[in-house]
Amino acid sequence: MKKLSAYWWCQIGGWSSYVLINTFFYFTIRTKPSPHFFSSVLLDAFVGVVITHLMRILIRKANLVNLDLRRQIISMFLTTLVFAITFSIVIMRADEVFNLESDMWKEYTFWNKVMRASFGYFLFLLIWNFIYFTYHYVEKTRKEKLDKVRLESLVKELELKTIKSHINPHFIFNALNSIRALVDENPERARTAITELSNILRTLVENAIKHGISRQISGGKIKIISDFKDNHHELIVQNTGTLESENNTEGFGIVSTQNRLKLLYGGKADFAIRNVNGNMVEAKVVMPVTIL
């Protein structure tokens, strides 16, 4: 058996409340009995369900909930007005057919009665529409925010994959994993940090070889330093050579490292490359770590 949707539960609950509230006021503040009260209020509820459902169909067919906010408000008022008049016509005609009309209405013409009743139905349908449009506006806004978050997450994932695809896992990957196996002091913390490091910073040693010691006729040295200071993991890669300009940060390895750190740590990580000790180039990365 198919379950009722939230919309129909709201319809049933709302119009049931309409009947109960009218019944409560009838028994508490009535001045004289109305022989057709229950027939009239049940007819109102039945027609109300039909009218509001037809109004919903129109709203969905015309896609009114996806208009901009200003046009939504205009559409809501116009739709409410049209269906309030329709509601009044149906009720007044049904009262005449089933002889449910109260004495107070008999002195008015049909269209006079319609105009007078339309005002009350307009207010009621305006509340219905306000709830309906507000619900869809909130849902639309929430969905757009979720879609934006998913898109940003996808973009970051694609950026990371793009960056990783340009980085070849040279010997530093094996070297760092060898270090990982030898760490005894606070091993879990060290292993986590070095594993992350092996996935993020392989370009640094490749650059030290390609742009550093490979240009030295007599060869050179590469030094890797890994340390923890003030809840941060410092990785330093030094190589023999000279950085021509410390302002030159346009190389792919440098840019990709900066991008990956930004994507993974936001503004909490730092990267710098500079000349040290006269004949060495130092690339230094500082990443936050969690104390276990």
Secondary structure as GFF3:
##gff-version 3
##sequence-region A 1 292
A	DSSP	alpha_helix	6	29	.	.	.	ID=ss1
A	DSSP	alpha_helix	37	61	.	.	.	ID=ss2
A	DSSP	three_ten_helix	64	66	.	.	.	ID=ss3
A	DSSP	alpha_helix	69	97	.	.	.	ID=ss4
A	DSSP	three_ten_helix	103	105	.	.	.	ID=ss5
A	DSSP	alpha_helix	110	165	.	.	.	ID=ss6
A	DSSP	alpha_helix	171	182	.	.	.	ID=ss7
A	DSSP	alpha_helix	187	200	.	.	.	ID=ss8
A	DSSP	alpha_helix	202	207	.	.	.	ID=ss9
A	DSSP	pi_helix	208	212	.	.	.	ID=ss10
A	DSSP	three_ten_helix	213	215	.	.	.	ID=ss11
A	DSSP	beta_strand	222	229	.	.	.	ID=ss12
A	DSSP	beta_strand	232	240	.	.	.	ID=ss13
A	DSSP	alpha_helix	252	265	.	.	.	ID=ss14
A	DSSP	beta_strand	270	276	.	.	.	ID=ss15
A	DSSP	beta_strand	280	288	.	.	.	ID=ss16
###
